[in-house]
Amino acid sequence: MKGRMAVLDHMGGAEAAALLVDGVLDDLLIDGDGPRPGTIYRAIADRPVKGQGGIFLRTPDGSAFLRQVRGVSPGQSLLVQVTGHAEPGKAIPVTQKLLFKSRYAIVTPGAPGLNVARGIRDEARRDALLELAHEAMEGADFGLILRSASATAEAGEIAEDIRAMVDLAHTVLTDEGAGAEVLTEGDAPHALAWRDWEVDMVYRAPGGFEALDVLDQVESLRSARAPLAGGGAFYVEPTRALVAVDVNTGGDASPAAALKANMGCARALPRQLRLRGLGGQITLDLAPMAKKDRRQFENALRAAFRADPVDTVLVGWTPLGHYELQRKRDRLPLEERLP
């Protein structure tokens, strides 16, 4: 089965979507019980956190935490958007920088200007899209980003998408209600798949996960072990504090074994983290390699995460020779969603 296919189904009673690339599971979205990223609240300021520059907020879904905020008094109403999933026992992470995102357009009320995704390199197409954006945004005091999917879309579809997001932004920003309230919910997995995945086909028939081997591939993720070519492997093990990744060369005793295993891990790691729904602090315990090989490893890691949809910061090396990442928690850990 060649090509990119989105499979829309359910898992454990929850809405789910799987992305298959040449039959191999490349991404997996499963709905959770808490607020989805992208949800917008009218929240009520509760109590500031001294020394951290943040404040707790009251929302209909429980306590939220807003970082780096000034001039907000307890009892004040403000608009915030969920940025990720809350860890157990912690507040919902939110921001005041609202984004209204669809398949072709992102409306940015706090960042004026019209922009086209850098992935669209054809100058004639960029000019045409900017002209379309100016027409569709006429009279709107918001910023706009046209996404990569607009490169091949029909002008009418793009314009309709822009206007829908502008109308939604206007409705939310002119809200005059009082008290904590959900103003708009974040997208569920099926909507996210339509919005964010570029695919050649969509499989919607019930039982698609079983028919297309998705369930078996998900089941394999219960193991911490991720095999590498040549007999090596790396192990992805979440703890309460961080996600530990341990790289082993297996039975390969050649001089280049460590570098080969580390490079294989660099290329495969984004997919493994994505499928397992893991984020936060990630520490790589690599196979021992010469310091002169570190630059080659870093370049491979940077290239791999550049194509990953989840925001990840490559922090760098520790004194003990580990490599650290900081990854956004924009999806739930898979182990919490499996029956």
Secondary structure by P-SEA (a helix, b strand, c coil): cccbbbbbbccccccbbbbbccccccbbbbbccccccccccbbbbcccccccccbbbbccccbbbbcccccccccbbbbbbbcccccccccbbbbcccccccccbbbbccccccccccccccaaaaaaaaaaaaaaaccccbbbbbccccccccaaaaaaaaaaaaaaaaaaaaccccccccccccccaaaaaaccccccccccccccccccaaaaaaaaacccccccccccbbbbbbcccbbbbbbbbccccccaaaaaaaaaaaaaaaaaaaaaccccbbbbbcccccccaaaaaaaaaaaaacccccccccccccccbbbbbbbbccccccccccc
